[in-house]
């Protein structure tokens, strides 16, 4: 059998559940709304891009052993069009509002999922201070009685803006020109930032700018671009920082200067597009995380026993569906553009790729490690 046939046979053992869907265009966005819906959005330039609210297949919403389910596909619930490519999208919790960002980065766009129709409509824009041709604002949402949008291209431009009044409620107030790669709101008063250089920081918006931070990702880090996520369940470090060469650092937020561990993931080559790097913690499994953005796969790792610096680690599971399901060869396979864990199903992930494929898969832990 050829590799694709081998994978199809092996998939019967590897997956508890698997669904594939073809979008009209590739997405870099997988944003949950509840545990049954997800937003996707196109990112092509010089064309209109769809923003869609998809409902997951019914089979994923019922309890086990419910027999045959008539709905085995994604269902489009709402949709709209953006004149710009959408590089990121955030749902404002407890509202019907969305915030999108992309290129050109002069504005953030605010959308509303209409209640009495199937339309996602544009409602306003938020002007961005810097207008740098190749850079776009990173975005996160403070959810409270008055939701706030945290955004910035560089540390110097970081600010929080009240979504309704569009008044600025917090600014970094520094001249630091470090370029941002990701922002994450942690609670009502704190957020985390990661710079492209690997610099990490935790910020309390109740105080003047005085982040708890590291200066570089780890001893011996070889440059490249970095992304990070705060999360993790159970004891141990709760910050994961991923470099474009496959280096992965785990850090304790109480001491960002000294990684708890720094390992080399099993990637064959550096990421061909570091903008698509992604590392995520499993919300329902202890010390389990996933990475993508290096090739056509999503790798799942168990970090329970990691310690020290420089060790090579192997994934406990690798999703290769984006390579083999369409009959691609390894060297012509699409690149995974993003992935996300299901909020409540411990081993279920969604992943999207540059060929506009969208997969939802529940993996079997053959190692019984996570």
C-alpha positions as CSV (number, residue, x, y, z in Angstrom):
1,X,0.0,0.0,0.0
2,X,1.1,3.6,-0.6
3,X,1.5,5.9,2.5
4,X,-2.0,7.4,2.0
5,X,-3.6,4.0,2.0
6,X,-1.5,3.0,5.0
7,X,-2.8,6.1,6.9
8,X,-6.4,5.4,6.0
9,X,-6.2,1.9,7.4
10,X,-4.2,3.1,10.5
11,X,-6.7,5.9,11.1
12,X,-9.3,3.3,12.2
13,X,-7.1,2.7,15.2
14,X,-5.8,6.3,15.7
15,X,-9.1,8.2,15.9
16,X,-12.2,7.8,18.0
17,X,-13.9,10.3,15.7
18,X,-12.9,12.2,12.5
19,X,-14.8,14.7,10.3
20,X,-13.5,16.6,7.3
21,X,-14.9,19.7,5.7
22,X,-13.8,21.8,2.7
23,X,-14.1,25.6,3.2
24,X,-14.5,28.0,0.2
25,X,-11.1,29.4,1.3
26,X,-8.3,28.7,3.7
27,X,-8.6,30.1,7.3
28,X,-6.1,31.1,10.0
29,X,-9.0,31.5,12.4
30,X,-10.7,28.9,14.6
31,X,-12.5,30.8,17.3
32,X,-15.0,29.0,19.6
33,X,-18.4,30.3,20.5
34,X,-19.8,27.9,23.2
35,X,-18.8,24.3,22.7
36,X,-20.8,23.6,19.5
37,X,-19.9,26.5,17.3
38,X,-16.7,27.9,15.7
39,X,-15.9,30.9,13.6
40,X,-13.6,30.7,10.5
41,X,-12.5,33.5,8.1
42,X,-10.6,33.7,4.9
43,X,-7.3,35.5,4.6
44,X,-6.7,36.0,0.9
45,X,-5.7,39.4,-0.4
46,X,-7.4,41.3,-3.2
47,X,-10.7,39.5,-2.8
48,X,-13.7,39.3,-0.4
49,X,-13.2,36.8,2.4
50,X,-16.0,34.9,4.0
51,X,-16.5,35.0,7.8
52,X,-18.6,31.9,8.8
53,X,-20.2,30.7,12.0
54,X,-20.2,26.9,11.8
55,X,-22.0,24.4,14.0
56,X,-20.1,21.2,14.6
57,X,-21.4,17.9,13.4
58,X,-24.3,16.6,15.7
59,X,-22.3,13.5,16.4
60,X,-19.9,15.5,18.4
61,X,-22.6,17.1,20.5
62,X,-24.3,13.9,21.7
63,X,-23.2,11.4,24.3
64,X,-21.4,8.3,23.3
65,X,-23.2,5.2,22.1
66,X,-26.2,7.2,20.7
67,X,-26.3,5.2,17.5
68,X,-26.5,6.7,14.0
69,X,-26.5,10.5,13.8
70,X,-28.1,12.1,10.7
71,X,-25.9,15.2,10.8
72,X,-22.3,14.3,10.2
73,X,-21.2,17.5,8.6
74,X,-20.6,21.1,9.7
75,X,-23.6,23.4,9.3
76,X,-23.2,27.1,8.3
77,X,-25.2,29.1,10.8
78,X,-24.2,32.7,10.0
79,X,-22.0,34.3,7.4
80,X,-20.6,37.6,6.1
81,X,-17.9,39.0,3.9
82,X,-14.8,41.0,4.7
83,X,-13.1,43.2,2.1
84,X,-9.8,42.6,3.9
85,X,-7.9,39.3,4.7
86,X,-8.7,38.2,8.3
87,X,-5.6,37.1,10.2
88,X,-7.3,36.8,13.6
89,X,-10.8,37.0,15.0
90,X,-12.0,37.2,18.6
91,X,-15.5,36.6,19.8
92,X,-16.5,39.0,22.7
93,X,-17.8,36.7,25.4
94,X,-21.5,37.0,26.3
95,X,-22.2,39.2,23.3
96,X,-22.9,38.7,19.6
97,X,-19.8,40.8,18.7
98,X,-16.6,39.9,16.9
99,X,-13.4,41.8,16.4
100,X,-11.1,41.0,13.4
101,X,-7.6,42.1,12.4
102,X,-5.4,41.7,9.4
103,X,-3.7,43.6,6.6
104,X,-3.7,46.5,6.0
105,X,-3.4,47.1,9.7
106,X,-4.9,50.6,9.9
107,X,-8.1,49.4,11.5
108,X,-9.7,46.7,13.6
109,X,-13.2,45.7,12.4
110,X,-16.1,45.1,14.7
111,X,-18.9,42.7,13.5
112,X,-22.2,41.6,14.9
113,X,-23.8,38.2,14.5
114,X,-27.4,39.2,13.8
115,X,-30.1,37.6,16.0
116,X,-33.0,37.6,13.5
117,X,-31.1,36.5,10.3
118,X,-28.1,34.5,9.2
119,X,-25.9,37.5,8.5
120,X,-22.6,38.6,10.2
121,X,-22.6,42.3,9.5
122,X,-19.9,45.0,10.0
123,X,-20.9,47.6,12.6
124,X,-17.8,49.7,13.3
125,X,-14.0,50.1,13.0
126,X,-11.3,50.9,15.5
127,X,-8.4,53.1,14.2
128,X,-5.0,51.8,14.9
129,X,-2.2,54.2,15.8
130,X,0.6,52.7,13.7
131,X,0.3,52.1,10.0
132,X,3.1,49.7,9.2
133,X,2.8,48.1,5.8
134,X,3.7,44.5,6.6
135,X,2.6,44.4,10.3
136,X,-0.9,43.9,11.7
137,X,-2.3,44.5,15.2
138,X,-2.5,41.6,17.6
139,X,-5.8,41.4,19.5
140,X,-7.3,40.0,22.7
141,X,-10.5,40.7,24.6
142,X,-11.1,41.8,28.2
143,X,-14.6,40.4,29.0
144,X,-16.4,42.3,31.7
145,X,-19.5,44.5,32.1
146,X,-17.8,46.9,29.7
147,X,-15.7,44.7,27.2
148,X,-12.3,46.1,26.2
149,X,-10.1,45.4,23.2
150,X,-6.4,44.9,23.9
151,X,-4.4,45.6,20.7
152,X,-1.0,46.6,19.4
153,X,1.6,46.0,16.8
154,X,4.6,46.7,19.1
155,X,5.0,47.1,22.8
156,X,5.0,50.8,22.4
157,X,1.5,50.8,20.9
158,X,-0.2,48.4,23.3
159,X,-3.5,49.8,24.6
160,X,-6.9,48.7,25.9
161,X,-10.0,50.4,24.3
162,X,-13.5,50.3,25.6
163,X,-15.5,48.6,22.9
164,X,-18.6,50.6,23.2
165,X,-17.2,54.1,23.8
166,X,-13.9,53.5,22.0
167,X,-12.1,55.4,24.8
168,X,-8.7,54.3,25.7
169,X,-8.6,52.9,29.2
170,X,-4.9,51.7,29.3
171,X,-1.7,52.3,27.4
172,X,1.8,50.8,27.8
173,X,3.3,54.3,27.7
174,X,6.7,53.1,26.6
175,X,8.8,53.7,23.5
176,X,9.8,50.0,23.2
177,X,9.6,49.0,19.5
178,X,9.6,45.2,20.0
179,X,7.2,43.6,17.6
180,X,4.4,41.6,19.1
181,X,3.5,38.0,18.0
182,X,0.6,37.3,20.4
183,X,-1.6,38.7,23.2
184,X,-3.6,36.8,25.7
185,X,-6.0,38.1,28.4
186,X,-5.7,36.0,31.6
187,X,-8.3,37.6,33.8
188,X,-10.1,40.9,34.4
189,X,-6.8,42.8,35.2
190,X,-3.9,40.9,33.6
191,X,-2.7,39.9,30.2
192,X,0.3,38.2,28.7
193,X,2.4,39.3,25.7
194,X,4.9,37.4,23.5
195,X,7.2,39.3,21.1
196,X,8.5,37.8,17.9
197,X,11.9,37.7,19.5
198,X,10.6,35.3,22.2
199,X,10.4,38.0,24.9
200,X,7.5,37.2,27.3
201,X,5.7,39.4,29.8
202,X,2.8,39.5,32.2
203,X,1.1,42.8,32.7
204,X,-1.3,44.1,35.4
205,X,-3.4,47.0,33.9
206,X,-4.2,48.3,37.4
207,X,-0.6,49.5,37.6
208,X,1.8,51.6,35.4
209,X,3.7,49.5,32.9
210,X,6.0,47.2,34.9
211,X,5.6,43.7,33.4
212,X,7.1,40.6,34.9
213,X,9.1,39.4,32.0
214,X,12.0,37.5,30.5
215,X,14.5,39.1,28.1
216,X,15.1,36.1,25.8
217,X,13.3,32.8,25.3
218,X,16.0,30.5,26.8
219,X,19.8,29.9,27.1
220,X,21.0,28.9,23.7
221,X,17.9,30.0,21.7
222,X,18.8,30.3,18.1
223,X,16.8,33.4,17.1
224,X,13.9,33.0,14.7
225,X,10.3,33.9,15.6
226,X,8.3,32.8,18.6
227,X,4.7,32.5,19.9
228,X,3.4,31.5,23.3
229,X,0.3,30.5,25.2
230,X,-0.5,30.6,28.9
231,X,-2.6,27.6,30.1
232,X,-1.9,24.1,31.2
233,X,-3.7,22.0,33.7
234,X,-2.3,20.3,36.8
235,X,1.0,21.0,38.5
236,X,4.0,22.3,36.6
237,X,4.7,25.2,34.3
238,X,1.8,27.0,32.7
239,X,3.5,29.0,29.9
240,X,4.6,27.4,26.6
241,X,6.8,29.3,24.2
242,X,7.4,27.9,20.7
243,X,10.2,28.9,18.3
244,X,10.2,28.6,14.5
245,X,13.0,26.1,14.7
246,X,10.9,23.7,16.9
247,X,12.3,24.7,20.2
248,X,9.7,24.6,23.0
249,X,10.2,26.2,26.4
250,X,8.0,25.7,29.4
251,X,8.0,28.5,32.0
252,X,6.6,29.1,35.5
253,X,4.9,32.6,35.5
254,X,6.6,33.3,38.9
255,X,10.0,33.1,37.3
256,X,10.1,33.9,33.6
257,X,13.9,34.3,33.4
258,X,14.6,30.6,33.9
259,X,12.6,28.0,31.8
260,X,11.6,24.9,33.7
261,X,12.5,23.0,30.6
262,X,13.6,23.6,27.0
263,X,13.1,20.8,24.5
264,X,13.5,20.3,20.8
265,X,10.3,19.1,19.1
266,X,10.3,16.5,16.4
267,X,10.1,18.8,13.4
268,X,11.9,18.1,10.1
269,X,12.6,21.7,9.2
270,X,12.0,25.3,10.6
271,X,8.6,26.7,10.0
272,X,8.2,27.9,6.4
273,X,5.8,30.6,7.6
274,X,6.4,31.5,11.3
275,X,3.3,33.7,11.3
276,X,1.3,30.4,11.4
277,X,3.2,29.0,14.4
278,X,0.8,27.8,17.1
279,X,1.2,26.2,20.5
280,X,-1.8,25.3,22.7
281,X,-2.5,23.7,26.0
282,X,-5.1,21.0,26.3
283,X,-7.8,22.4,28.6
284,X,-8.9,18.9,29.7
285,X,-5.6,17.0,30.0
286,X,-2.8,17.4,32.4
287,X,0.5,18.8,30.9
288,X,-0.6,18.1,27.3
289,X,-0.1,20.5,24.5
290,X,-0.2,20.7,20.7
291,X,1.9,22.5,18.1
292,X,1.5,23.3,14.4
293,X,2.8,25.6,11.6
294,X,5.8,23.5,10.5
295,X,4.2,21.2,7.9
296,X,0.9,19.5,7.2
297,X,0.6,18.0,10.7
298,X,-0.5,18.8,14.2
299,X,1.7,17.2,16.9
300,X,0.5,16.4,20.4
301,X,3.0,16.2,23.3
302,X,2.9,15.0,26.9
303,X,5.1,17.3,28.9
304,X,4.7,15.5,32.2
305,X,8.3,14.3,32.5
306,X,10.1,17.0,30.7
307,X,13.1,18.6,32.5
308,X,16.4,20.2,31.6
309,X,17.6,21.8,28.4
310,X,18.1,20.5,24.9
311,X,16.4,17.1,25.0
312,X,14.7,15.9,21.8
313,X,11.1,14.9,22.4
314,X,8.6,12.8,20.4
315,X,4.9,13.5,20.1
316,X,2.4,11.1,21.6
317,X,0.2,11.7,18.6
318,X,0.6,13.2,15.1
319,X,-2.4,14.2,13.0
320,X,-1.5,13.6,9.3
321,X,-5.0,13.9,7.9
322,X,-4.2,17.1,6.0
323,X,-1.4,15.4,4.2
324,X,-3.0,12.1,3.2
325,X,-6.8,12.7,3.0
326,X,-6.5,14.5,-0.3
327,X,-3.8,12.3,-1.6
328,X,-1.0,14.8,-1.2
329,X,2.6,13.8,-1.1
330,X,4.8,14.9,1.9
331,X,6.7,17.4,-0.2
332,X,3.6,19.0,-1.7
333,X,1.3,18.8,1.4
334,X,-0.6,21.8,2.6
335,X,0.6,23.7,5.6
336,X,-1.5,23.6,8.8
337,X,-2.6,27.2,9.4
338,X,-4.1,26.8,12.9
339,X,-5.5,24.4,15.4
340,X,-7.6,24.5,18.6
341,X,-8.7,22.2,21.3
342,X,-12.4,21.5,22.0
343,X,-13.4,23.3,25.2
344,X,-14.9,20.2,26.9
345,X,-13.9,17.1,24.9
346,X,-10.4,16.3,26.2
347,X,-8.9,14.7,23.1
348,X,-10.8,16.5,20.4
349,X,-9.1,19.2,18.2
350,X,-10.0,21.2,15.2
351,X,-7.3,22.0,12.6
352,X,-7.3,23.9,9.3
353,X,-4.8,23.9,6.4
354,X,-3.7,26.1,3.5
355,X,-5.8,23.9,1.0
356,X,-9.0,25.1,2.8
357,X,-9.5,21.8,4.6
358,X,-11.0,21.8,8.0
359,X,-10.8,18.7,10.3
360,X,-12.2,17.8,13.6
361,X,-10.6,14.8,15.2
362,X,-10.7,12.9,18.5
363,X,-7.4,11.1,18.9
364,X,-6.7,7.8,20.7
365,X,-3.8,7.9,23.1
366,X,-2.0,4.8,22.2
367,X,0.7,5.6,24.8
368,X,-1.9,6.2,27.6
369,X,0.4,9.0,28.8
370,X,-1.6,12.3,28.8
